[in-house]
Amino acid sequence: MAIADWPEQERPRERLLRHGAAALSDAELLAIFLRVGIRGKSAVDLGRQLFAHFGSWQRLFHAEPIEFAAIPGMGNAKVAQLQAVLELARRTLDEQLDRRDLFGAPGAVRDWLRLTLAHLPHEAFLALWLDAQNRLIRHDELFRGTLTQTSVYPREVVKQALSRNAAAVIFAHNHPSGAAEPSRADEALTVSLRQALALVDVKVLDHFIVAGNAPPMSFAERGLL
């Protein structure tokens, strides 16, 4: 049965307007985005199929277009819309980070890092450069590596810090393996970077490891800084 034939109080769009988006299931939210289903399936049914296939919002939003090919009703237009929604979310978080005291906003930093790093198939090492009030100057991907390691050179990091006129920095990198625990190499690298940056009066406030759907692991909270 098409959603248009449902009782009005049960239709996802009407329920969202009446009760708010949080009242809807994942499939119902997707149904509003999809707008229409296909023959024999409502948009809610199609939303359920998408979640059964991909298993999570993260997998759904970061899937390649070819991965949707097996799902009737998911053409290039809808795939492009999904990617646009993801970019809107990322830019919204960018605005939340801009000119704020990032050391006092760990939740926003974690959300941005997960959206930026969690889906990558390779390791990437980022720096969030901060001014003297811990406000974001800009963020840079400093190095990109393989699935198992990234080459990070303290001298290059110091040069970048000076070029950004940074007073502090938050580092982050991802573990494509899905394990958020720091390795000994991660700990040694953090110590090396902290010591190198101390020579030019740049403070390392934290280092996060992003892995899968788990909350990013904080070196500062673990007492590793």
C-alpha positions as CSV (number, residue, x, y, z in Angstrom):
1,M,0.0,0.0,0.0
2,A,1.3,3.4,-0.9
3,I,2.0,5.9,2.0
4,A,-0.6,8.2,0.4
5,D,-3.3,5.6,1.2
6,W,-2.3,5.3,4.9
7,P,-4.3,7.1,7.6
8,E,-2.9,10.6,7.8
9,Q,-1.8,10.3,11.4
10,E,0.5,7.3,10.4
11,R,2.2,8.9,7.5
12,P,5.9,9.7,8.2
13,R,5.8,13.3,7.0
14,E,2.7,14.2,9.0
15,R,4.1,12.5,12.1
16,L,7.4,14.4,11.7
17,L,5.5,17.7,11.5
18,R,3.3,16.8,14.5
19,H,5.8,15.2,16.8
20,G,9.3,16.1,15.5
21,A,11.9,14.1,13.6
22,A,13.1,12.2,16.7
23,A,9.7,10.4,16.8
24,L,10.3,8.6,13.5
25,S,12.1,5.3,12.9
26,D,15.2,5.1,10.7
27,A,13.1,3.6,7.9
28,E,10.5,6.4,8.2
29,L,13.1,9.1,8.0
30,L,14.5,7.5,4.9
31,A,11.0,7.3,3.5
32,I,10.6,11.1,3.7
33,F,13.9,11.4,1.9
34,L,13.0,8.8,-0.8
35,R,9.5,10.3,-1.3
36,V,8.2,7.3,-3.3
37,G,8.7,3.6,-3.2
38,I,8.5,1.1,-6.1
39,R,5.9,-1.3,-7.3
40,G,4.8,-3.4,-4.4
41,K,6.9,-1.5,-1.8
42,S,6.2,1.8,-0.1
43,A,8.9,4.3,0.6
44,V,9.0,2.9,4.2
45,D,9.5,-0.6,2.9
46,L,12.3,0.6,0.7
47,G,13.9,2.4,3.7
48,R,13.8,-0.9,5.7
49,Q,15.4,-2.7,2.8
50,L,18.2,-0.1,2.7
51,F,18.9,-0.5,6.4
52,A,18.8,-4.3,6.2
53,H,21.3,-4.1,3.3
54,F,23.7,-1.6,4.7
55,G,23.2,-2.0,8.5
56,S,23.9,1.5,9.6
57,W,23.6,5.2,8.7
58,Q,27.4,5.3,8.3
59,R,27.5,2.5,5.8
60,L,24.5,3.8,3.9
61,F,25.9,7.4,3.5
62,H,29.4,6.3,2.5
63,A,28.4,3.5,0.1
64,E,29.6,3.8,-3.4
65,P,27.0,4.2,-6.2
66,I,27.7,0.7,-7.5
67,E,26.6,-0.7,-4.1
68,F,23.1,0.6,-4.7
69,A,22.8,-1.1,-8.0
70,A,21.2,-4.2,-6.5
71,I,18.4,-2.2,-4.9
72,P,15.5,-1.2,-7.2
73,G,14.5,2.4,-6.9
74,M,18.0,3.7,-5.9
75,G,19.3,5.4,-9.0
76,N,22.1,7.9,-9.3
77,A,19.8,10.8,-8.4
78,K,19.0,9.4,-5.0
79,V,22.6,8.4,-4.4
80,A,23.7,12.0,-5.2
81,Q,21.0,13.2,-2.7
82,L,22.4,11.0,0.0
83,Q,25.9,12.3,-0.5
84,A,24.6,15.9,-0.5
85,V,22.9,15.3,2.9
86,L,26.2,14.0,4.3
87,E,28.0,17.0,3.1
88,L,25.4,19.3,4.6
89,A,25.9,17.6,7.9
90,R,29.6,18.0,7.7
91,R,29.3,21.7,6.9
92,T,26.9,22.2,9.8
93,L,29.5,20.7,12.1
94,D,32.2,22.9,10.5
95,E,30.1,25.9,11.5
96,Q,29.8,24.5,15.1
97,L,33.6,24.3,15.3
98,D,34.3,27.6,13.8
99,R,35.6,30.2,16.2
100,R,34.6,28.2,19.3
101,D,36.7,27.1,22.2
102,L,37.3,23.6,21.0
103,F,38.9,22.5,24.2
104,G,35.6,23.2,25.8
105,A,33.5,21.5,23.1
106,P,34.7,17.9,23.0
107,G,31.4,16.6,21.8
108,A,31.4,18.7,18.7
109,V,35.0,17.8,17.9
110,R,34.2,14.1,18.3
111,D,31.2,14.3,16.0
112,W,33.1,16.1,13.3
113,L,36.0,13.6,13.5
114,R,33.7,10.6,13.2
115,L,32.0,12.2,10.2
116,T,35.3,13.0,8.6
117,L,37.4,10.0,9.4
118,A,35.4,6.9,10.3
119,H,34.5,5.8,6.8
120,L,38.0,6.1,5.2
121,P,39.6,2.9,3.9
122,H,43.1,4.3,4.5
123,E,44.7,5.9,7.5
124,A,44.7,9.7,7.6
125,F,46.4,12.0,10.1
126,L,44.7,15.4,10.8
127,A,45.6,18.5,12.7
128,L,43.1,21.0,14.0
129,W,45.1,24.2,14.5
130,L,44.0,26.5,17.3
131,D,44.7,30.1,18.3
132,A,45.5,31.3,21.8
133,Q,41.8,31.1,22.8
134,N,41.6,27.5,21.5
135,R,39.5,28.6,18.6
136,L,39.9,26.8,15.3
137,I,42.1,28.5,12.7
138,R,41.8,25.6,10.2
139,H,42.1,21.9,9.9
140,D,44.5,20.1,7.6
141,E,45.1,16.5,6.6
142,L,48.8,16.3,7.1
143,F,49.5,12.7,6.0
144,R,47.8,9.8,4.4
145,G,48.9,6.2,4.6
146,T,48.0,2.6,4.0
147,L,45.6,0.5,6.0
148,T,48.3,-0.2,8.6
149,Q,50.5,2.8,9.0
150,T,51.0,6.5,8.3
151,S,54.3,8.3,8.1
152,V,54.2,11.4,10.2
153,Y,57.2,13.6,10.3
154,P,57.5,16.0,13.3
155,R,59.6,18.5,11.4
156,E,56.8,18.9,8.8
157,V,54.2,19.2,11.5
158,V,56.2,22.0,13.2
159,K,56.6,23.8,9.9
160,Q,52.8,23.6,9.4
161,A,52.1,24.9,12.9
162,L,54.3,27.9,12.3
163,S,52.7,28.6,8.9
164,R,49.3,28.6,10.6
165,N,50.5,30.8,13.5
166,A,49.0,28.2,15.8
167,A,49.1,28.3,19.6
168,A,47.8,24.8,20.1
169,V,46.7,21.8,18.2
170,I,44.4,18.7,18.4
171,F,45.6,15.7,16.4
172,A,43.4,12.9,15.1
173,H,43.9,9.8,13.0
174,N,41.7,6.8,12.1
175,H,42.2,3.1,12.5
176,P,40.4,1.5,9.5
177,S,40.8,-1.9,11.3
178,G,38.0,-0.7,13.6
179,A,40.0,-0.9,16.9
180,A,40.2,2.5,18.7
181,E,43.0,1.4,21.1
182,P,46.3,3.3,20.7
183,S,49.3,1.3,19.6
184,R,52.7,1.8,21.1
185,A,53.6,3.5,17.8
186,D,50.7,5.9,18.3
187,E,51.8,6.7,21.8
188,A,55.5,7.2,20.8
189,L,54.4,9.5,17.9
190,T,52.3,11.6,20.2
191,V,55.2,12.1,22.6
192,S,57.5,13.0,19.7
193,L,55.1,15.6,18.3
194,R,54.4,17.1,21.7
195,Q,58.1,17.5,22.4
196,A,58.8,18.9,18.9
197,L,56.0,21.4,19.1
198,A,56.9,22.5,22.6
199,L,60.1,24.0,21.2
200,V,58.0,26.5,19.2
201,D,55.4,27.0,22.0
202,V,52.6,25.1,20.4
203,K,50.7,23.0,22.9
204,V,49.2,19.6,22.0
205,L,45.8,19.6,23.6
206,D,44.6,16.1,22.6
207,H,45.1,13.3,20.1
208,F,42.0,11.3,19.0
209,I,41.8,7.9,17.4
210,V,38.7,7.3,15.3
211,A,37.5,3.8,14.6
212,G,34.2,2.6,13.2
213,N,31.1,3.6,15.2
214,A,32.8,3.8,18.6
215,P,33.3,7.2,20.2
216,P,36.8,8.6,19.3
217,M,39.4,7.7,21.9
218,S,41.0,10.7,23.6
219,F,44.7,10.5,24.7
220,A,44.1,13.3,27.2
221,E,41.3,11.4,28.9
222,R,43.5,8.3,29.0
223,G,46.3,10.3,30.7
224,L,48.6,9.7,27.7
225,L,49.5,13.4,27.1
